[in-house]
Amino acid sequence: MNQNIQSLYQIAQKSSRKIIGLMSGTSLDGLDVALCEIQDSGENTKVNLLQFDTVDYSEDIKTEIRKVFAKETIDFRHLALLNEWIGLLQADMVLQCLKKWNIHTNEVDLIASHGQTVMHAPKILHNQEKFPNATLQIGDGDHIAVKTGIITISDFRQKHIAAGGEGAPLAVYGDYFIFGKKGENRIMLNMGGIANFTFLPSSMNPEAVFVTDTGTGNTLIDAFTRLYFPEKSFDNNAEIAKKGTVNQQFLKALKSNDFFKKPFPKTTGPELFGIDYVKKAQISSETENISVNDLLATLTRFSAETIAEAIQNAIGNARDENFTIYMSGGGVHNPLLVNWLKELLPFDFQKTDDLGISGDAKEAVLFAILANETICGGKSDFGTRKGIPSVCMGKISFPS
């Protein structure tokens, strides 16, 4: 037997595995590195978050990624170079964290790398009949495996698409395995660049689990904060937006896009919700001259209303039942966004921190869970509905 296959078999047989989950989202703020100890698999999965850190991206890294990020026309050679470069950079970041934590690479069984999304193109966005759903994450898994010496599982989203999904949101699998609770209706709301949520029914029936993107989370707020205040990467504590007033005419224009009329589940990205999207809404609503404070206030309200409306529409007749919303992602740190959500949704709000997993670490942890499923999981049956294929995901890269 090939030595790498033998190692993989031995890892799968262990009572618990130490897996590093890596996540870098559309905000491009850095790489989340979560060292997890994971026992069992599927609905019996148990996770202990041992260490977590976010390694910030330098301005140089952000600049290079933005040359191709969510753009229809790019320098293809630059994309190819970035694929290798990001893999090597992320490998260095993993090694940096392990050194900081005083952990040797031979103590880690697997790395689960989400990669850096540079293009998300589901059919509902590209509208080209002969082409399927598509997505692209860079940061080559082979480079991570070779440089760290740790078996790496990456490129999770492709199997999801191959099996009929849109490549996102993938949080549903880990959400169901570790956050579902019999007797409690839970909504796991992640507010990253794009917002999404997983509905976990009190019945814990996997065929009743639901997941979808809702639209923007922080992506437009962050983009316009950077545009007007280049020294800032986000609206810290909503300090800018809190000084503004929501412009209802502008808000109506922002919400007029066909994306919000399309049926659930659905996915989206900065490919749709970018600076041009906002500029067009300002022109159509004749609000090009509103203050930056009003602009940021309206964009924050846009995120709040589209998240709330998506949740209300998705749960339908069940809206009279009791729900608990567990929040994660950067949006948790935006008090204006959170307060508006609490006004719009008559549910109990908590953070995933209250369930034992830091909201900042959650997505990296969920990819560690996906890697665990790749190696030793079975096939949890989520039914045949659109959006949640019952598949095992990830490509395996060996160190040698």
N, C-alpha and C positions, 0 to 999 in steps of 0.2 A: 504494500500500500504506500502511496505517496506520503512522505513525511508530513506535508501540510494537511493532507486529508486526515491523517492519523491525529494530528494536533486538534483539528476541528472536532473530530469524533470524541476525543478526550474532554474537550471543553463542554460539549453537549451533555456528557455524562456526569458532570460535576453537580454537586448539590446546590451550589450557587456560583454565579459568575460575576466578575468585576468588568464592567463595560463602561467605556467613556462615550457619552453622547455629545455630538458637536452640532451646534445650530447657529447659523448666521442668517438673519432675516432680511427683509426688503429695506429696513431702516439703515442697513450697512454700518451699524455702530460698532460692531465687533463680533468676536466668536465666543459663544457660550460654551463652556467646557464643564460637563457634569460627570463626575465619577460615581457610578452607581453599583451597588451590590444587588443582584437580582436573583431571586429564587423561583423555581418552578416556571410555569408559562401559562399562557391563555388566561382564563378567569381565575386561576390560582396564583397568578403573578404577585410577588411581594417585592417591593423596592425600598432600598435604604439609600438615600442620597448621602454619600460619604464626603464629597468635596464638590465645591462649585466656584467657578470664577468666570468673569467675562474679560477677555483680552481685547482691549480697544483696537480698532483699526486706525492706523495712522491716516493723515490726510492724503498721503501719497497712495495708499491702498484704495481709499474711497475714490480718489480721482481716476485711477486706472479702471476700477470696476464701472464707474459711471460712464465711461466711454462706450460701453456696450450695453449697460443696464437698461432693459425695457425699451430699447431702440430698434426700429425696423431696419435701419440702414447702418451698418457698422464696418469697421476694418476687420475682415475675417481672420487675417493673420494675428491680429491683436487678441482676438477671442481664443485662438488656439494657444497662444503664449500664456494668456491668463489662466487657462485650464490647468496647466502644469504649475504655474507660479503660485496660484492660490492653494493648490494641494501642498506644495512645499512650505508655504507660509503657515498653513494650518497645522501641518506636522510639527513645525518649530514651536507653535503656540502650545500644542499638546505637551511636548517635551519640557517647555518652560513651566507649565503648570505642574507636571509630575515632579520636577526638581523642587519647586516651591513647596509642594506637599510632602517632599521626602519619600516619594514612592518610585520604585524601580519599574522599568518597562515590563520586566518579566512577571510582575505582579498583576498586570492587566491582561485580561483574556481577549477582549475585542475593542475596536473603535467603531462607533456608528456615526458616519459622517453624512449629514444632510446635503452638504455642498452649498454653494452660493447661487441662488436663483438669479439668472440674468434675463430670462424670458419665460413668461407663462402665457400660453396661447390655447385655451380651450376653444372648442368650436363656436361657442356662443360669442366669443370675441373676434376670432379670425374670420368667421362666416364664409369659409371656402369649402364647398361641398365635398370635393374629392379628397380633402385632407382630414385626418383624424385630430382628436385632442393632442396637444403637444405641450411640453415644458422642457426647460433646460437648466440644469444645475452644473456649475463648474467647480473645480477643485478635485483633481483626479485621485481616486481612491488608491490606485497602485502606488502613487508617489507618497501618500500618507503611510501606507503599509511598509514600504521599503525604508523610508526615512526613520520611522519610529520602531520598526521591528515588530509591530503588532498587527495581527490579522484585522483587516478593515472591511466593513460592510458599508456600501454607499449606493447612491443612485436609486433610492427607494421609490421614487415617484413613477418610474417607467412601467413597472409591473402593474401598478394601479391603473394607468392609462391602457395598457395592453389588455387588461381584464374588463375594460368598459368604463372606467372612472375618468375623472378629469385631472388626476394627479394631485388633487388636494380637496379638502383638508385631510391630512393623514392623522391628525390628532385623535380621531374617533377611536382608533384601535386601542391605544394606550389609555385613553379616557375610560373606555368601557372596562378594560382589564383591571385598572387600579383605583378608579374613582366611583364606579357604579356601586349603589347601595340599595339593597332590597328595602322597599317601604318608603323610599324618598325619591321624588322627582328632582333630578339635578340638571342644571344647565351649566356646562363648562364653557365659559365665555373667554376667548383669547383675543385681546386687543393689541395686536402687533401693528405692522404697517397696514395690513388688511385685517379686518375683524372676521372671526368665525366662531361658531359655537357648536357644541355637541349636546344633544338632548339625551339624557340617560333616564329611561323610565323607571318608576318604582318597581315595576314587574321584573326588571332586569332581563327582559326578553330581547335578545340581540336583534331580532327582526323589527323591533319597534324603535331601535336606536336611530337617531337622525343627526345629520351633520351638514352644514353649509357655510360658505362665506356669506357675509352680509353686505360688504362694500368696504369703505375706508375705515381704518382705525386711526392710525397716526400719520399715514403717509403724506396726506396733503397738509396737515398741520405742520409736520416737520419740514416739508419742502418749502412752504412759504415763510416759515421762521428763518430758514437758511437764506432764502432769497432776500429778505429785508434786513436780516441781522446775520451777516456772514460769520460772525464770531460765535453764534449759537447754533447748536445742532437740533434743538427742540425747544418748545415753549415750556420752560421749567416752571412747574406748579401752575401752569396756565396764567402766568403773570401778565402776558400780553393780552390774551383773550378775555381775561376777567375785567379788563379796562374798557372793553368794547361792548357793543350792542348787536344782537342778531338782526341782520337785514333780511326780512321775510321774503322780499322779492327775489333777492339773490339766492336764498335758501330754496325757494320753489324751483328756480332754474337748475340748481345743483341736483335736485331730486327728480328731474324730468327725464333722465336717461332711461332708455329701454331696459337696461340691465335690471332695474328695480321692478320691472313688470314681468320678467322672465320667471318661469316656475322653479321652485326649489327641487333638489339641491343644485347649487351653481357655484362656480369659482370665478375669481377675478384677480386683478393685480394692478400695479402702477402703470402697466401698459395702457389701461383705460383711464385710471384715476391719477393723472399727472397734472403738471402746471397748465398745459393746453386745455385740459378739461375745465379747469377753473376759469381761465381767461375767456373761454367761449360762453360759460354761464354768466360771467360779468357783462359781456357784450350783449347777450340776449336779454338780460335784466336791466341794462343801462346802469350798472353799478360799478363801472371802472374806477370811479373816483372815491370810493368809500375808504375810510381810514384803515390802516393796517390792523388796528385793534378790532374794528368791526369785522374785517376780513377773517381774522383768526377766530373771533367769537362765532362767526357764522359757520366756518369750516368745522369747528368743534361741535356745534349743534348739529351739523350735517351728519357727522359720525354717530352722535348720540341717537338721533331720530331714526336713521336707517338701521342701526343695530336693534333698537327697541321694536321697530315695526316688523323687522324680519323675525324676531323671536315671537311676537304676538301672532303673526300670520302663520308661522310654522307650527305652533302648538295648537292653533285652531280652537276646537271645542274644549280642549283640555285647559284653557286659560283660567277657568274658575277653580282649578285644583291648586294645591300648594306647591310652589316651586322654590328651590334655593339656587341662586345664581352664584357660581364660584368663578371669580375673575382672575385672569393672569395676563401677562404681557405688559408692554410699556404703558398702555393706556390706564393701567391701574394707578399710575403715579400722576395722572392728570385729574386733579380734584374737580374741575369744572365738568369734564366729561362724565366722571363717576356720579356727581351730584345730579346731573341731568338724567342719567340713566335711572337713578333711584326715583326721580320724579315721574318718569315715563312708564316704569314697570312696577306694578304693585307686588313685588316679590322680596324675599329676604336675600340680601347681598352679603357674601363672604368672599374671602380670597382662598386660592388653592393652598396658601401657606397654612390655613386652618385645617387642611387635610394632610399636612406633613410634607408637602412639596412646595418649595419656593416658586412663586409665580414667575419670577425671572428665569428660573432654571427649568420650568416645566417642559418646554418644547424640546430642549436637549435631552431631558430624561425620557420623553416619549420616543425619541429616536433610538435611545439605548434599548427600550422595550421592543421596538420593531426588530432590532438586530438580534435580540434574545429569541424572538419568535422565528427569525430566519434559521437560527441554528438548532433550536430544540423545541419549537412550538408545533402545535397541531394546526388544524384548520377550524377556526371558529366560524360558525355559519351565521352570517348576517343577512341571509336571504338573497334574493335576486334583484333587489331594488337598485335603481340608479344611484351611484354615488358612493356605495360602500361594498366593493367587490370582496368576496371572501377569499383573499389571497395572502400568500407570504411574499414579502418584498425584500429587495436588496441584492446587490451584486457583491461577490466575495473577492477580495484582493489579498493575496498572500505576500508575506515579506520577502520571500525568496523563491 
